[in-house]
Structure formats: structure tokens, C-alpha cells
Amino acid sequence: MSEAKSWVLLAKTNESIQAELLRGLLEAQGIRVLLAKEGAAKAIGLEMGALGEVEVRTASAEIGSRSVR
């Protein structure tokens, strides 16, 4: 399986701080997280609209392997 297909979208947000909070909460539970598309917003200093969109993704192997606490 290719690396690109092994990550599942959990959430999309236009707020980088919200994406970072989600990442912190998930990683605290031992869940691997990837923030995608955050580079464009940081590179040009614009964090609103489509350019500011951040995707929160997790490895597909993590889905179903965790129980809700």
C-alpha cells in the first residue's frame, strides 16, 4: 500500500491552532497524526479560506485499533 493511501482524513479546519489541538489530543492517546496542507498558509502568512485549510489525518492502521476511553 502506498504511503499516500495509508492516511485517513479525520477533520478539516481553517484554524491551525485547532488542528494543533486535535493533534495533541490524539497523540496523547498514542494515535499517530499527520497535519496536511499547513505549509501553504505558513509560507505566505495567510490562514483563512482555502489557503488556510489544514487536514488532520491518521494512519489507516489506527482506525479500529483503538477503543474510546
Stockholm file with secondary structure:
# STOCKHOLM 1.0

chainA/1-69         MSEAKSWVLLAKTNESIQAELLRGLLEAQGIRVLLAKEGAAKAIGLEMGALGEVEVRTASAEIGSRSVR
#=GR chainA/1-69 SS CCTGGGEEEEEEESCHHHHHHHHHHHHHTTCCEEEESHHHHHHHTCCSGGGGCEEEEEEGGGTTTCCCC
#=GC SS_cons        CCTGGGEEEEEEESCHHHHHHHHHHHHHTTCCEEEESHHHHHHHTCCSGGGGCEEEEEEGGGTTTCCCC
//
